[in-house]
Amino acid sequence: MRSILRIALTVAWLVLPPSSLALSGQPDPAPPLWPLPPSHCVEYRQNASIDWTSHIIYAVGSSELEAGDEAQATVGAYENARQAILAAIQEMNATSIATVESQLSRRASALLELLRLASDPCVLAQCVRYGEAPRASVLLGLDLRSSRVLPLLVEGVGVGELQVGLPKPTPPPAEASAEWLSSIRHPTGLIVDARKVTLSPALCPAIYAQDGRLVFDVRHARRLWFVQHGGITYMSDLDAAKACRLIGVNPKTVEAVSASKPTGCDIIVSDDDADRLLFLRERLPFFAECRLIIVCEPVK
């Protein structure tokens, strides 16, 4: 699936006219035009885009050719895109109270470690275009999971702290078992429909009841599952979320009534829904396994 996506990104990007691209160094933020699926929740930054569904950060860098030196211009374009990815990572919300940059600043070596881990993003496409100002352009993508960046970004946040008492992980059921679970309305995952509230994605969001009770945060997640899934998954389409294998054959859906202030990263659900989710959290493993999708409008 990733190889197909990469080919589609490369082909579509290369055939676009230069004026269409959101290139590094241009002041106006504009949605990049490579074909990310419409069901994905994408946050557009000035020189980069964060895909909160696939947990991949994309950036385009460009550099003008001097004396016809394509190699030097390509190196400059790569570095511009890499710096855009690093900036996007540091500006991401780690939690409702901290960006990644402020989270990492608590440890002197953390930012240097981020530079090391994120120093080699995947080159999705590159080309040289000639015109009034000949320039080289490079499209990069950094997968937070395969790059091993995610554990660093959430270090100290508390992922997996509540190991004692968490429901035991369960393997995916066989087809017959899946039908049986569906027939008895056994929840296999959770979808939070937050399309009616203004929400900002975060690596480690929390869910609260209206009366302030904590329903879920990343302390209730098993660290291995959290890292494998790339954190909490966001999507922009409810039907696509319901069809996602992550949340199984019988997901439970609840509506968000509001988002926390001032950052809008944490979700608030009704007290009635919170009662049910707290009951399920103690008995079923889908919270611990991060089988959770938050559906929200694309981030502006």
C-alpha positions in Angstrom: 0.0 0.0 0.0 2.8 2.4 0.9 4.6 1.7 -2.4 1.4 2.4 -4.4 1.0 5.7 -2.5 4.6 6.7 -3.1 4.3 6.1 -6.8 1.0 8.1 -7.0 2.7 11.0 -5.0 5.7 11.0 -7.3 3.8 10.9 -10.6 1.3 13.5 -9.6 3.9 15.8 -8.1 6.2 15.7 -11.2 3.4 16.6 -13.6 2.2 19.7 -11.8 3.3 23.1 -13.1 5.9 24.8 -10.9 3.5 27.6 -10.0 1.2 25.1 -8.4 3.6 23.8 -5.8 3.9 25.0 -2.2 7.7 25.4 -2.3 10.0 26.0 0.6 10.8 29.6 0.9 7.5 30.9 -0.4 5.7 33.0 2.2 2.1 32.0 1.6 0.9 28.7 3.2 -1.0 26.7 0.6 -2.3 23.1 0.5 0.2 21.0 -1.4 -1.3 19.3 -4.4 0.0 15.8 -4.1 -2.9 13.4 -3.9 -3.4 12.5 -0.3 -6.7 10.6 0.3 -9.6 12.9 1.1 -10.5 10.8 4.2 -7.1 11.7 5.7 -6.9 14.5 8.3 -4.2 16.8 7.0 -2.7 19.9 8.8 -1.2 22.3 6.3 1.8 24.3 7.5 3.6 27.0 5.6 6.2 24.7 4.1 5.1 21.2 5.2 2.0 19.1 5.7 1.2 16.7 8.6 -0.9 13.8 7.7 -2.4 12.8 11.0 -4.0 9.6 9.5 -0.8 8.0 8.1 1.5 9.9 10.5 3.7 11.1 7.7 5.1 14.6 7.4 5.6 15.9 3.9 7.6 18.9 2.7 8.8 20.4 -0.6 12.1 22.2 -0.8 13.5 24.2 -3.7 16.8 25.9 -4.6 17.8 28.0 -7.5 20.4 26.7 -9.9 23.6 28.7 -9.9 26.0 28.3 -12.8 24.0 25.3 -14.0 25.1 23.2 -11.0 22.1 20.8 -10.6 23.8 18.7 -8.0 24.4 21.6 -5.6 20.8 22.9 -6.2 19.3 19.5 -5.4 21.3 19.3 -2.2 20.0 22.8 -1.2 16.4 21.8 -2.1 16.8 18.6 0.0 18.1 20.6 3.0 15.3 23.2 2.7 12.6 20.4 2.8 14.3 18.6 5.6 14.4 21.8 7.7 10.7 22.3 6.9 9.9 18.8 8.3 11.9 19.5 11.4 10.1 22.8 12.0 6.7 21.0 11.5 7.6 18.4 14.0 8.6 20.9 16.7 5.4 22.8 16.1 3.2 19.8 16.5 1.0 19.5 19.6 2.5 16.8 21.9 -0.3 17.2 24.4 -2.9 19.9 25.2 -0.4 21.8 27.2 2.9 21.3 25.3 4.2 21.4 21.8 6.9 19.0 20.8 9.5 21.8 21.0 8.5 22.7 24.6 8.4 19.0 25.5 11.8 18.3 24.2 13.3 21.5 25.6 13.1 20.0 29.1 16.0 17.7 28.1 19.2 19.2 26.8 20.0 16.4 24.4 16.5 15.8 23.1 16.6 18.3 20.2 20.0 17.0 19.1 18.5 13.5 19.2 15.6 14.7 17.1 18.0 16.1 14.5 19.8 12.7 14.3 16.6 10.6 14.0 14.9 12.9 11.5 18.0 13.6 9.4 17.2 11.1 6.6 13.6 11.5 5.4 12.4 9.5 2.3 12.9 11.2 -1.0 9.5 10.8 -2.8 10.3 12.9 -5.9 12.9 15.3 -7.2 13.3 17.2 -10.4 14.9 20.3 -12.0 12.8 22.8 -13.8 14.1 25.4 -16.2 12.3 28.8 -16.8 12.9 32.4 -15.8 14.5 31.1 -12.5 15.7 27.5 -13.0 15.5 25.6 -9.8 15.7 22.1 -8.3 12.8 20.8 -6.2 12.6 17.8 -3.8 9.5 16.2 -2.2 10.3 14.5 1.2 8.3 12.4 3.5 9.1 11.3 7.1 7.1 8.5 8.6 7.0 9.0 12.4 6.8 5.3 13.0 9.5 3.8 10.8 11.9 6.7 11.5 11.7 5.9 15.3 11.0 9.6 16.0 7.7 9.0 17.8 9.1 7.5 21.0 11.4 10.5 21.4 8.5 13.0 20.9 6.3 11.4 23.6 9.0 10.6 26.1 8.0 11.9 29.5 4.3 12.2 28.5 3.3 9.0 30.3 2.5 6.6 27.4 1.8 3.2 28.9 2.4 4.2 32.6 -0.7 2.4 33.8 0.5 -1.1 32.9 -1.1 -2.7 36.0 -4.7 -3.5 35.6 -5.0 -2.8 31.9 -7.1 -5.4 30.0 -4.9 -8.0 28.4 -4.2 -7.7 24.6 -6.3 -9.9 22.4 -5.3 -11.2 19.0 -7.6 -10.3 16.0 -10.5 -12.7 16.1 -11.0 -15.3 13.3 -13.8 -14.5 10.9 -16.4 -16.6 12.7 -15.4 -15.0 16.0 -15.7 -11.6 14.4 -19.2 -12.3 13.4 -20.0 -13.5 16.9 -18.6 -10.4 18.5 -20.6 -8.3 16.1 -23.8 -10.2 16.9 -23.5 -9.6 20.6 -22.5 -5.9 20.1 -19.0 -6.5 21.6 -17.2 -3.1 21.0 -13.9 -3.7 19.1 -12.8 0.0 18.9 -13.9 3.5 19.4 -14.7 6.4 17.0 -15.1 9.9 18.4 -17.1 12.1 16.0 -15.6 15.5 16.6 -16.7 17.2 13.4 -19.0 19.7 15.2 -16.3 21.0 17.4 -13.1 22.9 16.7 -10.3 20.4 17.3 -6.5 20.6 17.0 -4.8 17.2 16.6 -2.2 16.2 19.0 0.1 13.2 19.5 -1.3 12.5 22.9 -4.9 13.8 23.2 -7.1 13.0 26.2 -10.9 12.3 26.5 -12.8 13.8 29.4 -16.4 13.7 30.6 -18.3 17.0 30.9 -18.0 16.7 34.7 -14.2 16.5 34.4 -13.6 12.8 34.8 -10.7 11.5 32.8 -12.0 8.8 30.4 -8.8 8.1 28.4 -5.3 9.4 28.0 -2.1 7.8 26.7 -1.3 6.4 30.2 -4.1 3.8 29.4 -2.4 2.8 26.2 0.2 0.0 25.9 3.4 1.7 24.7 4.1 -0.9 22.0 0.7 -0.5 20.4 0.9 3.3 20.6 4.2 3.4 18.8 3.2 0.8 16.2 0.1 2.8 15.3 2.0 6.0 15.2 0.0 7.5 18.0 -3.7 8.3 18.0 -5.3 8.2 14.5 -7.3 11.1 13.1 -9.5 11.0 10.0 -11.8 13.5 8.3 -14.5 11.1 7.0 -16.8 9.1 9.3 -17.6 6.4 6.8 -13.9 5.8 6.1 -13.3 5.6 9.8 -16.0 3.0 10.2 -14.4 0.9 7.4 -10.9 1.1 8.9 -9.5 -2.2 10.1 -7.9 -0.5 13.1 -11.2 -0.3 15.0 -12.4 -3.8 14.1 -15.8 -5.2 13.1 -18.0 -3.5 15.7 -16.7 0.0 16.7 -18.6 2.1 19.2 -19.2 5.7 18.0 -19.7 8.7 20.4 -20.0 12.4 19.6 -17.7 15.0 21.1 -19.7 17.8 22.8 -16.7 20.2 22.9 -13.0 20.5 23.0 -10.7 21.7 25.7 -9.7 25.4 25.9 -7.5 27.1 24.9 -5.6 24.6 22.7 -8.6 22.5 21.6 -6.6 19.2 21.7 -8.5 17.3 24.3 -12.0 16.0 23.7 -15.0 16.3 26.0 -17.9 13.7 25.7 -21.2 13.6 27.5 -21.4 12.2 31.0 -23.6 9.3 29.8 -21.1 8.4 27.1 -18.3 8.7 29.6 -20.0 6.3 32.0 -20.2 3.7 29.3 -16.6 4.2 28.1 -15.2 4.0 31.6 -17.1 0.7 32.0 -15.6 -0.6 28.8 -12.1 0.7 29.5 -11.8 -1.6 32.5 -13.0 -4.7 30.7 -12.0 -4.5 27.0 -8.6 -3.9 25.5 -9.4 -1.5 22.6 -8.3 1.6 24.6 -5.0 -0.1 25.6 -4.5 -1.2 22.0 -5.1 2.3 20.7 -8.0 1.2 18.5 -9.3 4.7 18.5 -10.1 7.1 15.6 -10.9 10.7 16.1 -13.0 12.1 13.2 -12.6 15.9 12.7 -12.6 18.5 10.0 -9.4 19.1 8.1 -7.1 21.4 10.0 -6.9 24.9 8.6 
